[in-house]
Amino acid sequence: MIEYYKTQENDEVRQIDGYQVGCWVHVVAPTPDEIDYLSKKLEIPKDHILDPLDKEERSRIELKHVEENFKHSLVIVDCPIETKDEMDYLEFKTIPIGIITTKEVVVTVVLKQLPILEDIMDRRMEQYNTANHIQFMLQILYAVSYYFLKYLNSLIEHMHTLEKNIRQSMQNEELYAFMATQRSLVFFCNGTSIQQGCFG
């Protein structure tokens, strides 16, 4: 799926019908035909679109210059998501989000729709200017860090509640929920340590 958004004169980010200079191209689980189209239209390697679709992809930055002129860049970061484990306990995982900047547009590539990007579409966090590529990319990265902290605080509160319940009941269900929370912390530790190494 490919969607196009652009900041309007009233500072609202609105969905538009097609590609325009200064827009945000939002790509979710693209088909092979969509990948071909984007690669040709934006003059970027297919790998830049495919890599963020790999759940195991590591955070990294790639810059492409041609004859000393900027052509495009790729930033991949782990993004936290809220989910449920096989026993329906609350769990948090991370999936990659790819942010590609070109001379004309910003492109986000994800395997599934993310609350972080929905917040930007609905302007729930702050004002965004899709035409200012660097600022827009930094705002997305800030939103990712905000969600890491938000979910981390939820995990800490959840762990305290589970620890209290375990002391009182020692039921298997409480232990399973506690283990799901611990798995979430492992995902967070891996995601943040890799990104710290990449950007630090």
Rosetta constraint file for C-alpha pairs under 8 A:
AtomPair CA 1 CA 27 HARMONIC 5.72 0.50
AtomPair CA 1 CA 28 HARMONIC 5.16 0.50
AtomPair CA 1 CA 29 HARMONIC 6.32 0.50
AtomPair CA 1 CA 30 HARMONIC 5.29 0.50
AtomPair CA 1 CA 31 HARMONIC 7.39 0.50
AtomPair CA 1 CA 34 HARMONIC 7.62 0.50
AtomPair CA 2 CA 25 HARMONIC 6.88 0.50
AtomPair CA 2 CA 26 HARMONIC 5.76 0.50
AtomPair CA 2 CA 27 HARMONIC 4.63 0.50
AtomPair CA 2 CA 28 HARMONIC 6.57 0.50
AtomPair CA 2 CA 30 HARMONIC 7.15 0.50
AtomPair CA 2 CA 34 HARMONIC 7.58 0.50
AtomPair CA 3 CA 15 HARMONIC 7.29 0.50
AtomPair CA 3 CA 16 HARMONIC 7.90 0.50
AtomPair CA 3 CA 18 HARMONIC 7.78 0.50
AtomPair CA 3 CA 25 HARMONIC 5.91 0.50
AtomPair CA 3 CA 26 HARMONIC 5.07 0.50
AtomPair CA 3 CA 27 HARMONIC 6.45 0.50
AtomPair CA 4 CA 15 HARMONIC 5.65 0.50
AtomPair CA 4 CA 16 HARMONIC 5.47 0.50
AtomPair CA 4 CA 17 HARMONIC 6.76 0.50
AtomPair CA 4 CA 18 HARMONIC 5.99 0.50
AtomPair CA 4 CA 19 HARMONIC 6.46 0.50
AtomPair CA 4 CA 23 HARMONIC 6.56 0.50
AtomPair CA 4 CA 24 HARMONIC 5.71 0.50
AtomPair CA 4 CA 25 HARMONIC 4.77 0.50
AtomPair CA 4 CA 26 HARMONIC 6.10 0.50
AtomPair CA 5 CA 13 HARMONIC 6.30 0.50
AtomPair CA 5 CA 14 HARMONIC 5.33 0.50
AtomPair CA 5 CA 15 HARMONIC 4.22 0.50
AtomPair CA 5 CA 16 HARMONIC 5.46 0.50
AtomPair CA 5 CA 23 HARMONIC 5.62 0.50
AtomPair CA 5 CA 24 HARMONIC 5.03 0.50
AtomPair CA 5 CA 25 HARMONIC 6.56 0.50
AtomPair CA 5 CA 26 HARMONIC 7.62 0.50
AtomPair CA 5 CA 121 HARMONIC 7.91 0.50
AtomPair CA 5 CA 130 HARMONIC 7.80 0.50
AtomPair CA 6 CA 13 HARMONIC 5.36 0.50
AtomPair CA 6 CA 14 HARMONIC 5.57 0.50
AtomPair CA 6 CA 15 HARMONIC 6.47 0.50
AtomPair CA 6 CA 16 HARMONIC 6.75 0.50
AtomPair CA 6 CA 22 HARMONIC 6.94 0.50
AtomPair CA 6 CA 23 HARMONIC 4.58 0.50
AtomPair CA 6 CA 24 HARMONIC 6.01 0.50
AtomPair CA 6 CA 129 HARMONIC 7.79 0.50
AtomPair CA 6 CA 130 HARMONIC 5.81 0.50
AtomPair CA 6 CA 131 HARMONIC 7.65 0.50
AtomPair CA 7 CA 11 HARMONIC 5.63 0.50
AtomPair CA 7 CA 12 HARMONIC 5.41 0.50
AtomPair CA 7 CA 13 HARMONIC 4.27 0.50
AtomPair CA 7 CA 14 HARMONIC 6.33 0.50
AtomPair CA 7 CA 23 HARMONIC 7.44 0.50
AtomPair CA 7 CA 128 HARMONIC 7.04 0.50
AtomPair CA 7 CA 129 HARMONIC 5.52 0.50
AtomPair CA 7 CA 130 HARMONIC 5.66 0.50
AtomPair CA 7 CA 131 HARMONIC 7.36 0.50
AtomPair CA 8 CA 12 HARMONIC 5.36 0.50
AtomPair CA 8 CA 13 HARMONIC 6.24 0.50
AtomPair CA 8 CA 14 HARMONIC 6.98 0.50
AtomPair CA 11 CA 127 HARMONIC 6.83 0.50
AtomPair CA 11 CA 128 HARMONIC 7.28 0.50
AtomPair CA 11 CA 129 HARMONIC 7.27 0.50
AtomPair CA 12 CA 123 HARMONIC 7.46 0.50
AtomPair CA 12 CA 127 HARMONIC 7.66 0.50
AtomPair CA 12 CA 128 HARMONIC 7.85 0.50
AtomPair CA 13 CA 120 HARMONIC 7.84 0.50
AtomPair CA 13 CA 121 HARMONIC 6.22 0.50
AtomPair CA 13 CA 122 HARMONIC 7.54 0.50
AtomPair CA 13 CA 123 HARMONIC 7.11 0.50
AtomPair CA 13 CA 128 HARMONIC 7.07 0.50
AtomPair CA 13 CA 129 HARMONIC 7.75 0.50
AtomPair CA 13 CA 130 HARMONIC 7.85 0.50
AtomPair CA 14 CA 121 HARMONIC 7.23 0.50
AtomPair CA 19 CA 23 HARMONIC 7.02 0.50
AtomPair CA 19 CA 25 HARMONIC 7.65 0.50
AtomPair CA 20 CA 105 HARMONIC 8.00 0.50
AtomPair CA 21 CA 104 HARMONIC 5.07 0.50
AtomPair CA 21 CA 105 HARMONIC 6.06 0.50
AtomPair CA 21 CA 131 HARMONIC 7.71 0.50
AtomPair CA 22 CA 104 HARMONIC 5.62 0.50
AtomPair CA 22 CA 105 HARMONIC 5.11 0.50
AtomPair CA 22 CA 106 HARMONIC 7.68 0.50
AtomPair CA 22 CA 130 HARMONIC 5.97 0.50
AtomPair CA 22 CA 131 HARMONIC 4.01 0.50
AtomPair CA 22 CA 132 HARMONIC 7.50 0.50
AtomPair CA 22 CA 133 HARMONIC 7.93 0.50
AtomPair CA 23 CA 104 HARMONIC 7.73 0.50
AtomPair CA 23 CA 105 HARMONIC 5.39 0.50
AtomPair CA 23 CA 106 HARMONIC 6.77 0.50
AtomPair CA 23 CA 130 HARMONIC 5.57 0.50
AtomPair CA 23 CA 131 HARMONIC 6.17 0.50
AtomPair CA 24 CA 105 HARMONIC 5.92 0.50
AtomPair CA 24 CA 106 HARMONIC 4.96 0.50
AtomPair CA 24 CA 107 HARMONIC 5.79 0.50
AtomPair CA 24 CA 108 HARMONIC 7.69 0.50
AtomPair CA 24 CA 130 HARMONIC 5.74 0.50
AtomPair CA 24 CA 131 HARMONIC 7.95 0.50
AtomPair CA 25 CA 105 HARMONIC 7.09 0.50
AtomPair CA 25 CA 106 HARMONIC 6.14 0.50
AtomPair CA 25 CA 107 HARMONIC 4.56 0.50
AtomPair CA 25 CA 108 HARMONIC 6.40 0.50
AtomPair CA 26 CA 107 HARMONIC 5.79 0.50
AtomPair CA 26 CA 108 HARMONIC 5.00 0.50
AtomPair CA 26 CA 109 HARMONIC 6.45 0.50
AtomPair CA 27 CA 107 HARMONIC 7.25 0.50
AtomPair CA 27 CA 108 HARMONIC 5.89 0.50
AtomPair CA 27 CA 109 HARMONIC 4.77 0.50
AtomPair CA 27 CA 110 HARMONIC 6.38 0.50
AtomPair CA 28 CA 109 HARMONIC 6.01 0.50
AtomPair CA 28 CA 110 HARMONIC 5.07 0.50
AtomPair CA 28 CA 111 HARMONIC 5.59 0.50
AtomPair CA 28 CA 112 HARMONIC 5.66 0.50
AtomPair CA 28 CA 113 HARMONIC 6.42 0.50
AtomPair CA 29 CA 53 HARMONIC 7.11 0.50
AtomPair CA 29 CA 109 HARMONIC 7.73 0.50
AtomPair CA 29 CA 110 HARMONIC 6.31 0.50
AtomPair CA 29 CA 111 HARMONIC 4.67 0.50
AtomPair CA 29 CA 112 HARMONIC 6.20 0.50
AtomPair CA 30 CA 34 HARMONIC 5.65 0.50
AtomPair CA 30 CA 35 HARMONIC 6.19 0.50
AtomPair CA 31 CA 35 HARMONIC 6.26 0.50
AtomPair CA 32 CA 36 HARMONIC 6.25 0.50
AtomPair CA 33 CA 37 HARMONIC 6.18 0.50
AtomPair CA 34 CA 38 HARMONIC 6.12 0.50
AtomPair CA 35 CA 39 HARMONIC 6.04 0.50
AtomPair CA 35 CA 46 HARMONIC 6.67 0.50
AtomPair CA 35 CA 49 HARMONIC 6.83 0.50
AtomPair CA 35 CA 50 HARMONIC 7.96 0.50
AtomPair CA 36 CA 40 HARMONIC 6.26 0.50
AtomPair CA 36 CA 46 HARMONIC 7.26 0.50
AtomPair CA 37 CA 41 HARMONIC 5.91 0.50
AtomPair CA 38 CA 42 HARMONIC 5.71 0.50
AtomPair CA 38 CA 43 HARMONIC 7.68 0.50
AtomPair CA 38 CA 44 HARMONIC 7.70 0.50
AtomPair CA 39 CA 43 HARMONIC 5.39 0.50
AtomPair CA 39 CA 44 HARMONIC 4.98 0.50
AtomPair CA 39 CA 45 HARMONIC 5.90 0.50
AtomPair CA 39 CA 46 HARMONIC 5.61 0.50
AtomPair CA 39 CA 49 HARMONIC 7.87 0.50
AtomPair CA 40 CA 44 HARMONIC 7.03 0.50
AtomPair CA 42 CA 102 HARMONIC 7.48 0.50
AtomPair CA 44 CA 48 HARMONIC 6.92 0.50
AtomPair CA 44 CA 72 HARMONIC 7.34 0.50
AtomPair CA 45 CA 49 HARMONIC 7.41 0.50
AtomPair CA 46 CA 50 HARMONIC 6.15 0.50
AtomPair CA 47 CA 51 HARMONIC 5.57 0.50
AtomPair CA 48 CA 52 HARMONIC 7.35 0.50
AtomPair CA 48 CA 74 HARMONIC 6.74 0.50
AtomPair CA 48 CA 98 HARMONIC 7.83 0.50
AtomPair CA 48 CA 100 HARMONIC 7.65 0.50
AtomPair CA 49 CA 53 HARMONIC 7.36 0.50
AtomPair CA 49 CA 98 HARMONIC 7.58 0.50
AtomPair CA 49 CA 109 HARMONIC 6.47 0.50
AtomPair CA 50 CA 54 HARMONIC 7.12 0.50
AtomPair CA 51 CA 57 HARMONIC 6.49 0.50
AtomPair CA 51 CA 98 HARMONIC 7.85 0.50
AtomPair CA 52 CA 57 HARMONIC 6.46 0.50
AtomPair CA 52 CA 76 HARMONIC 6.60 0.50
AtomPair CA 52 CA 96 HARMONIC 5.38 0.50
AtomPair CA 52 CA 97 HARMONIC 5.68 0.50
AtomPair CA 52 CA 98 HARMONIC 5.09 0.50
AtomPair CA 52 CA 109 HARMONIC 6.30 0.50
AtomPair CA 52 CA 110 HARMONIC 6.21 0.50
AtomPair CA 52 CA 111 HARMONIC 7.35 0.50
AtomPair CA 53 CA 57 HARMONIC 7.90 0.50
AtomPair CA 53 CA 96 HARMONIC 7.11 0.50
AtomPair CA 53 CA 97 HARMONIC 8.00 0.50
AtomPair CA 53 CA 109 HARMONIC 7.35 0.50
AtomPair CA 53 CA 110 HARMONIC 6.00 0.50
AtomPair CA 53 CA 111 HARMONIC 5.05 0.50
AtomPair CA 54 CA 96 HARMONIC 7.40 0.50
AtomPair CA 54 CA 111 HARMONIC 7.84 0.50
AtomPair CA 55 CA 95 HARMONIC 5.64 0.50
AtomPair CA 55 CA 96 HARMONIC 6.32 0.50
AtomPair CA 56 CA 95 HARMONIC 7.87 0.50
AtomPair CA 56 CA 96 HARMONIC 7.88 0.50
AtomPair CA 57 CA 96 HARMONIC 6.60 0.50
AtomPair CA 58 CA 76 HARMONIC 7.26 0.50
AtomPair CA 58 CA 77 HARMONIC 7.36 0.50
AtomPair CA 58 CA 78 HARMONIC 7.64 0.50
AtomPair CA 58 CA 96 HARMONIC 7.70 0.50
AtomPair CA 58 CA 194 HARMONIC 7.38 0.50
AtomPair CA 59 CA 75 HARMONIC 7.43 0.50
AtomPair CA 59 CA 76 HARMONIC 4.84 0.50
AtomPair CA 59 CA 77 HARMONIC 4.57 0.50
AtomPair CA 59 CA 78 HARMONIC 6.38 0.50
AtomPair CA 59 CA 96 HARMONIC 7.56 0.50
AtomPair CA 59 CA 194 HARMONIC 6.47 0.50
AtomPair CA 59 CA 195 HARMONIC 5.78 0.50
AtomPair CA 59 CA 198 HARMONIC 6.55 0.50
AtomPair CA 60 CA 74 HARMONIC 7.98 0.50
AtomPair CA 60 CA 75 HARMONIC 5.87 0.50
AtomPair CA 60 CA 76 HARMONIC 5.30 0.50
AtomPair CA 60 CA 77 HARMONIC 6.88 0.50
AtomPair CA 60 CA 195 HARMONIC 7.61 0.50
AtomPair CA 60 CA 198 HARMONIC 5.77 0.50
AtomPair CA 61 CA 73 HARMONIC 7.41 0.50
AtomPair CA 61 CA 74 HARMONIC 5.66 0.50
AtomPair CA 61 CA 75 HARMONIC 4.54 0.50
AtomPair CA 61 CA 76 HARMONIC 6.50 0.50
AtomPair CA 61 CA 198 HARMONIC 7.52 0.50
AtomPair CA 62 CA 73 HARMONIC 5.56 0.50
AtomPair CA 62 CA 74 HARMONIC 5.02 0.50
AtomPair CA 62 CA 75 HARMONIC 6.52 0.50
AtomPair CA 63 CA 72 HARMONIC 6.30 0.50
AtomPair CA 63 CA 73 HARMONIC 4.37 0.50
AtomPair CA 63 CA 74 HARMONIC 6.46 0.50
AtomPair CA 64 CA 70 HARMONIC 6.41 0.50
AtomPair CA 64 CA 71 HARMONIC 5.60 0.50
AtomPair CA 64 CA 72 HARMONIC 5.36 0.50
AtomPair CA 64 CA 73 HARMONIC 5.90 0.50
AtomPair CA 65 CA 69 HARMONIC 5.28 0.50
AtomPair CA 65 CA 70 HARMONIC 4.61 0.50
AtomPair CA 65 CA 71 HARMONIC 5.36 0.50
AtomPair CA 65 CA 72 HARMONIC 7.27 0.50
AtomPair CA 66 CA 70 HARMONIC 6.52 0.50
AtomPair CA 66 CA 71 HARMONIC 6.43 0.50
AtomPair CA 70 CA 103 HARMONIC 7.58 0.50
AtomPair CA 71 CA 102 HARMONIC 6.04 0.50
AtomPair CA 71 CA 103 HARMONIC 6.54 0.50
AtomPair CA 72 CA 100 HARMONIC 6.91 0.50
AtomPair CA 72 CA 101 HARMONIC 5.44 0.50
AtomPair CA 72 CA 102 HARMONIC 4.39 0.50
AtomPair CA 72 CA 103 HARMONIC 6.92 0.50
AtomPair CA 73 CA 100 HARMONIC 5.53 0.50
AtomPair CA 73 CA 101 HARMONIC 5.29 0.50
AtomPair CA 73 CA 102 HARMONIC 6.75 0.50
AtomPair CA 74 CA 98 HARMONIC 6.79 0.50
AtomPair CA 74 CA 99 HARMONIC 5.74 0.50
AtomPair CA 74 CA 100 HARMONIC 4.55 0.50
AtomPair CA 74 CA 101 HARMONIC 6.70 0.50
AtomPair CA 75 CA 98 HARMONIC 5.74 0.50
AtomPair CA 75 CA 99 HARMONIC 5.11 0.50
AtomPair CA 75 CA 100 HARMONIC 6.44 0.50
AtomPair CA 76 CA 96 HARMONIC 6.32 0.50
AtomPair CA 76 CA 97 HARMONIC 5.62 0.50
AtomPair CA 76 CA 98 HARMONIC 4.47 0.50
AtomPair CA 76 CA 99 HARMONIC 6.31 0.50
AtomPair CA 77 CA 96 HARMONIC 5.51 0.50
AtomPair CA 77 CA 97 HARMONIC 5.60 0.50
AtomPair CA 77 CA 98 HARMONIC 6.78 0.50
AtomPair CA 77 CA 195 HARMONIC 6.66 0.50
AtomPair CA 78 CA 94 HARMONIC 5.61 0.50
AtomPair CA 78 CA 95 HARMONIC 5.35 0.50
AtomPair CA 78 CA 96 HARMONIC 4.43 0.50
AtomPair CA 78 CA 97 HARMONIC 6.26 0.50
AtomPair CA 78 CA 191 HARMONIC 5.65 0.50
AtomPair CA 78 CA 192 HARMONIC 7.82 0.50
AtomPair CA 78 CA 195 HARMONIC 7.53 0.50
AtomPair CA 79 CA 94 HARMONIC 5.07 0.50
AtomPair CA 79 CA 95 HARMONIC 5.31 0.50
AtomPair CA 79 CA 96 HARMONIC 5.80 0.50
AtomPair CA 79 CA 97 HARMONIC 6.36 0.50
AtomPair CA 79 CA 144 HARMONIC 5.91 0.50
AtomPair CA 79 CA 148 HARMONIC 7.71 0.50
AtomPair CA 79 CA 191 HARMONIC 7.88 0.50
AtomPair CA 80 CA 92 HARMONIC 6.65 0.50
AtomPair CA 80 CA 93 HARMONIC 5.66 0.50
AtomPair CA 80 CA 94 HARMONIC 4.31 0.50
AtomPair CA 80 CA 95 HARMONIC 6.60 0.50
AtomPair CA 80 CA 144 HARMONIC 7.37 0.50
AtomPair CA 80 CA 147 HARMONIC 6.73 0.50
AtomPair CA 80 CA 148 HARMONIC 6.09 0.50
AtomPair CA 80 CA 151 HARMONIC 7.76 0.50
AtomPair CA 80 CA 188 HARMONIC 7.54 0.50
AtomPair CA 81 CA 92 HARMONIC 5.60 0.50
AtomPair CA 81 CA 93 HARMONIC 5.44 0.50
AtomPair CA 81 CA 94 HARMONIC 5.81 0.50
AtomPair CA 81 CA 95 HARMONIC 7.37 0.50
AtomPair CA 81 CA 114 HARMONIC 7.31 0.50
AtomPair CA 81 CA 115 HARMONIC 7.83 0.50
AtomPair CA 82 CA 90 HARMONIC 7.40 0.50
AtomPair CA 82 CA 91 HARMONIC 6.13 0.50
AtomPair CA 82 CA 92 HARMONIC 4.64 0.50
AtomPair CA 82 CA 93 HARMONIC 6.63 0.50
AtomPair CA 83 CA 90 HARMONIC 6.15 0.50
AtomPair CA 83 CA 91 HARMONIC 5.20 0.50
AtomPair CA 83 CA 92 HARMONIC 5.67 0.50
AtomPair CA 83 CA 93 HARMONIC 7.15 0.50
AtomPair CA 84 CA 88 HARMONIC 5.02 0.50
AtomPair CA 84 CA 89 HARMONIC 5.22 0.50
AtomPair CA 84 CA 90 HARMONIC 4.77 0.50
AtomPair CA 84 CA 91 HARMONIC 5.16 0.50
AtomPair CA 84 CA 92 HARMONIC 7.71 0.50
AtomPair CA 85 CA 89 HARMONIC 5.41 0.50
AtomPair CA 85 CA 90 HARMONIC 6.64 0.50
AtomPair CA 85 CA 91 HARMONIC 6.11 0.50
AtomPair CA 85 CA 180 HARMONIC 7.09 0.50
AtomPair CA 89 CA 176 HARMONIC 8.00 0.50
AtomPair CA 89 CA 177 HARMONIC 5.80 0.50
AtomPair CA 89 CA 180 HARMONIC 6.70 0.50
AtomPair CA 90 CA 177 HARMONIC 7.48 0.50
AtomPair CA 90 CA 180 HARMONIC 6.99 0.50
AtomPair CA 90 CA 181 HARMONIC 7.29 0.50
AtomPair CA 91 CA 180 HARMONIC 5.78 0.50
AtomPair CA 91 CA 181 HARMONIC 6.00 0.50
AtomPair CA 91 CA 183 HARMONIC 7.52 0.50
AtomPair CA 91 CA 184 HARMONIC 5.64 0.50
AtomPair CA 92 CA 151 HARMONIC 7.72 0.50
AtomPair CA 92 CA 181 HARMONIC 7.74 0.50
AtomPair CA 92 CA 183 HARMONIC 7.97 0.50
AtomPair CA 92 CA 184 HARMONIC 4.77 0.50
AtomPair CA 92 CA 185 HARMONIC 7.86 0.50
AtomPair CA 92 CA 187 HARMONIC 7.46 0.50
AtomPair CA 93 CA 184 HARMONIC 5.96 0.50
AtomPair CA 93 CA 187 HARMONIC 5.71 0.50
AtomPair CA 93 CA 188 HARMONIC 7.29 0.50
AtomPair CA 94 CA 187 HARMONIC 6.37 0.50
AtomPair CA 94 CA 188 HARMONIC 7.21 0.50
AtomPair CA 94 CA 191 HARMONIC 6.94 0.50
AtomPair CA 95 CA 111 HARMONIC 7.91 0.50
AtomPair CA 96 CA 110 HARMONIC 6.80 0.50
AtomPair CA 96 CA 111 HARMONIC 7.90 0.50
AtomPair CA 97 CA 108 HARMONIC 6.91 0.50
AtomPair CA 97 CA 109 HARMONIC 5.93 0.50
AtomPair CA 97 CA 110 HARMONIC 5.17 0.50
AtomPair CA 97 CA 111 HARMONIC 7.97 0.50
AtomPair CA 98 CA 107 HARMONIC 7.85 0.50
AtomPair CA 98 CA 108 HARMONIC 5.48 0.50
AtomPair CA 98 CA 109 HARMONIC 4.88 0.50
AtomPair CA 98 CA 110 HARMONIC 6.54 0.50
AtomPair CA 99 CA 106 HARMONIC 7.04 0.50
AtomPair CA 99 CA 107 HARMONIC 5.67 0.50
AtomPair CA 99 CA 108 HARMONIC 4.64 0.50
AtomPair CA 99 CA 109 HARMONIC 6.54 0.50
AtomPair CA 99 CA 137 HARMONIC 7.00 0.50
AtomPair CA 100 CA 106 HARMONIC 5.76 0.50
AtomPair CA 100 CA 107 HARMONIC 4.89 0.50
AtomPair CA 100 CA 108 HARMONIC 6.33 0.50
AtomPair CA 101 CA 105 HARMONIC 6.11 0.50
AtomPair CA 101 CA 106 HARMONIC 4.57 0.50
AtomPair CA 101 CA 107 HARMONIC 6.27 0.50
AtomPair CA 101 CA 133 HARMONIC 6.54 0.50
AtomPair CA 101 CA 134 HARMONIC 7.86 0.50
AtomPair CA 102 CA 106 HARMONIC 6.38 0.50
AtomPair CA 104 CA 131 HARMONIC 7.96 0.50
AtomPair CA 105 CA 130 HARMONIC 7.74 0.50
AtomPair CA 105 CA 131 HARMONIC 7.07 0.50
AtomPair CA 105 CA 133 HARMONIC 6.87 0.50
AtomPair CA 106 CA 130 HARMONIC 7.23 0.50
AtomPair CA 106 CA 133 HARMONIC 5.95 0.50
AtomPair CA 106 CA 136 HARMONIC 7.97 0.50
AtomPair CA 106 CA 137 HARMONIC 7.64 0.50
AtomPair CA 110 CA 114 HARMONIC 7.93 0.50
AtomPair CA 113 CA 117 HARMONIC 7.55 0.50
AtomPair CA 113 CA 118 HARMONIC 7.70 0.50
AtomPair CA 114 CA 118 HARMONIC 6.35 0.50
AtomPair CA 115 CA 119 HARMONIC 6.10 0.50
AtomPair CA 116 CA 120 HARMONIC 6.78 0.50
AtomPair CA 116 CA 140 HARMONIC 7.96 0.50
AtomPair CA 116 CA 143 HARMONIC 6.42 0.50
AtomPair CA 116 CA 144 HARMONIC 6.83 0.50
AtomPair CA 116 CA 147 HARMONIC 7.38 0.50
AtomPair CA 117 CA 121 HARMONIC 6.34 0.50
AtomPair CA 117 CA 140 HARMONIC 7.76 0.50
AtomPair CA 118 CA 122 HARMONIC 6.14 0.50
AtomPair CA 119 CA 123 HARMONIC 5.71 0.50
AtomPair CA 119 CA 124 HARMONIC 5.06 0.50
AtomPair CA 119 CA 125 HARMONIC 6.42 0.50
AtomPair CA 120 CA 124 HARMONIC 6.42 0.50
AtomPair CA 120 CA 125 HARMONIC 6.76 0.50
AtomPair CA 120 CA 126 HARMONIC 7.80 0.50
AtomPair CA 120 CA 128 HARMONIC 7.50 0.50
AtomPair CA 123 CA 127 HARMONIC 6.53 0.50
AtomPair CA 123 CA 128 HARMONIC 7.64 0.50
AtomPair CA 128 CA 136 HARMONIC 6.40 0.50
AtomPair CA 128 CA 139 HARMONIC 7.71 0.50
AtomPair CA 129 CA 133 HARMONIC 7.93 0.50
AtomPair CA 129 CA 135 HARMONIC 7.65 0.50
AtomPair CA 129 CA 136 HARMONIC 6.25 0.50
AtomPair CA 130 CA 136 HARMONIC 5.92 0.50
AtomPair CA 131 CA 136 HARMONIC 7.88 0.50
AtomPair CA 132 CA 136 HARMONIC 6.00 0.50
AtomPair CA 133 CA 137 HARMONIC 6.09 0.50
AtomPair CA 134 CA 138 HARMONIC 6.19 0.50
AtomPair CA 135 CA 139 HARMONIC 6.14 0.50
AtomPair CA 136 CA 140 HARMONIC 6.35 0.50
AtomPair CA 137 CA 141 HARMONIC 6.35 0.50
AtomPair CA 138 CA 142 HARMONIC 6.07 0.50
AtomPair CA 139 CA 143 HARMONIC 6.13 0.50
AtomPair CA 140 CA 144 HARMONIC 6.31 0.50
AtomPair CA 141 CA 145 HARMONIC 6.40 0.50
AtomPair CA 142 CA 146 HARMONIC 6.11 0.50
AtomPair CA 143 CA 147 HARMONIC 6.23 0.50
AtomPair CA 144 CA 148 HARMONIC 6.31 0.50
AtomPair CA 145 CA 149 HARMONIC 6.35 0.50
AtomPair CA 146 CA 150 HARMONIC 6.10 0.50
AtomPair CA 147 CA 151 HARMONIC 5.95 0.50
AtomPair CA 148 CA 152 HARMONIC 5.92 0.50
AtomPair CA 148 CA 188 HARMONIC 7.60 0.50
AtomPair CA 149 CA 153 HARMONIC 6.13 0.50
AtomPair CA 150 CA 154 HARMONIC 6.44 0.50
AtomPair CA 151 CA 155 HARMONIC 6.11 0.50
AtomPair CA 152 CA 156 HARMONIC 6.23 0.50
AtomPair CA 152 CA 185 HARMONIC 7.89 0.50
AtomPair CA 153 CA 157 HARMONIC 6.28 0.50
AtomPair CA 154 CA 158 HARMONIC 6.02 0.50
AtomPair CA 155 CA 159 HARMONIC 5.99 0.50
AtomPair CA 155 CA 181 HARMONIC 6.65 0.50
AtomPair CA 155 CA 184 HARMONIC 7.98 0.50
AtomPair CA 155 CA 185 HARMONIC 7.76 0.50
AtomPair CA 156 CA 160 HARMONIC 6.29 0.50
AtomPair CA 157 CA 161 HARMONIC 6.35 0.50
AtomPair CA 158 CA 162 HARMONIC 6.18 0.50
AtomPair CA 158 CA 181 HARMONIC 7.73 0.50
AtomPair CA 159 CA 163 HARMONIC 5.99 0.50
AtomPair CA 159 CA 178 HARMONIC 6.73 0.50
AtomPair CA 159 CA 181 HARMONIC 6.87 0.50
AtomPair CA 160 CA 164 HARMONIC 6.25 0.50
AtomPair CA 161 CA 165 HARMONIC 6.25 0.50
AtomPair CA 162 CA 166 HARMONIC 5.94 0.50
AtomPair CA 162 CA 174 HARMONIC 6.46 0.50
AtomPair CA 162 CA 177 HARMONIC 7.47 0.50
AtomPair CA 162 CA 178 HARMONIC 6.23 0.50
AtomPair CA 163 CA 167 HARMONIC 6.27 0.50
AtomPair CA 163 CA 178 HARMONIC 7.75 0.50
AtomPair CA 164 CA 168 HARMONIC 6.52 0.50
AtomPair CA 165 CA 169 HARMONIC 5.98 0.50
AtomPair CA 165 CA 170 HARMONIC 7.50 0.50
AtomPair CA 165 CA 174 HARMONIC 6.99 0.50
AtomPair CA 166 CA 170 HARMONIC 4.70 0.50
AtomPair CA 166 CA 171 HARMONIC 6.90 0.50
AtomPair CA 166 CA 174 HARMONIC 5.96 0.50
AtomPair CA 166 CA 175 HARMONIC 7.07 0.50
AtomPair CA 170 CA 174 HARMONIC 6.95 0.50
AtomPair CA 170 CA 175 HARMONIC 7.49 0.50
AtomPair CA 171 CA 175 HARMONIC 6.78 0.50
AtomPair CA 172 CA 176 HARMONIC 6.25 0.50
AtomPair CA 173 CA 177 HARMONIC 6.27 0.50
AtomPair CA 174 CA 178 HARMONIC 6.11 0.50
AtomPair CA 175 CA 179 HARMONIC 6.16 0.50
AtomPair CA 176 CA 180 HARMONIC 6.30 0.50
AtomPair CA 177 CA 181 HARMONIC 6.38 0.50
AtomPair CA 178 CA 182 HARMONIC 6.31 0.50
AtomPair CA 179 CA 183 HARMONIC 6.22 0.50
AtomPair CA 180 CA 184 HARMONIC 6.41 0.50
AtomPair CA 181 CA 185 HARMONIC 6.48 0.50
AtomPair CA 182 CA 186 HARMONIC 6.44 0.50
AtomPair CA 183 CA 187 HARMONIC 6.47 0.50
AtomPair CA 184 CA 188 HARMONIC 6.30 0.50
AtomPair CA 185 CA 189 HARMONIC 6.02 0.50
AtomPair CA 186 CA 190 HARMONIC 6.13 0.50
AtomPair CA 187 CA 191 HARMONIC 6.04 0.50
AtomPair CA 188 CA 192 HARMONIC 5.99 0.50
AtomPair CA 189 CA 193 HARMONIC 5.90 0.50
AtomPair CA 190 CA 194 HARMONIC 6.08 0.50
AtomPair CA 191 CA 195 HARMONIC 6.26 0.50
AtomPair CA 192 CA 196 HARMONIC 5.96 0.50
AtomPair CA 193 CA 197 HARMONIC 6.23 0.50
AtomPair CA 194 CA 198 HARMONIC 6.17 0.50
AtomPair CA 195 CA 199 HARMONIC 5.92 0.50
AtomPair CA 195 CA 200 HARMONIC 7.65 0.50
AtomPair CA 196 CA 200 HARMONIC 4.91 0.50
